């Protein structure tokens, strides 16, 4: 569920939750631009319809999903990181960090995104090999400081990186 910028309180919705919502749905398989990156991603994920809700206040959580849902834990952790960033950094700095760290770019001001694109540094906001490399290097150095045996360091690093992939 994607909710765009809004002043209203958005209910916490995680994978597996059952919700009741009144929305205007798109026609099946009819996107405004079927060749855009977003539309292709939706089709690959098997999402054939999208919808618009007039207000997040119209979203009602009927039943919380199982805590054993494999997609729920990364979503909860991502939500936790999102909330901590919101508490720690206000404004564009926080929005930039959310975009660069957990891939949440929807709150970054349009002008900032245009400036990143115009100057050729928009890739900084895309979770990519560069991000994985930086995270790997920082984690590797940190784990080695803890004097963990080298083989275990790499196993821990691989496990953390796999989890990070599910997180973003």
C-alpha positions, 0 to 999 in steps of 0.5 A: 500500500502506497500513500502519497504525501499527506497531512492526515494520520496514516494508519500503520499497515503492514503486509498480511493486514486486512484492510477496508478501503473505499478507492477508485480503481484503475481499469485492469491493465490500463496504466497512464504510461505502460512503459514507465519504470513504475508501471513495469515494476507493478506488472512484474510484481503481479499488481494489475490495478491501482487505486486512489483514496481521497483520505487516509482516514478512509482506510480501516484496518480490519485484522492484523496479519500474523507476526510469522508473515515473512514479509512483515518483519522487514516492513516493521523494521523499515517502519521503525527506521522511518519513524526514528529518522522522522524523530531525529531529522526534520525537513529535507535532511530526513527525507534525503536520509530516508531515500538513501537508506531505505528507498523511501523517496516519496517525501523528497521535494520535487525540486530537490529530485529535479536538481539531483537529476539535472546535476547527474547525481540522482543515482545517490538516491537509488539503492544500488551496488554503491549502497551495498558496497558502502554498507558492506565495507562499514559492516565488515570493518565494524565486525572485524573490530569486534574480533569475530573470526573472519569466516563468521564475519563474512557469514554475518555480513551475507545474512545482513545484506540478504536481510537488507535486500528484503528491507528495501 
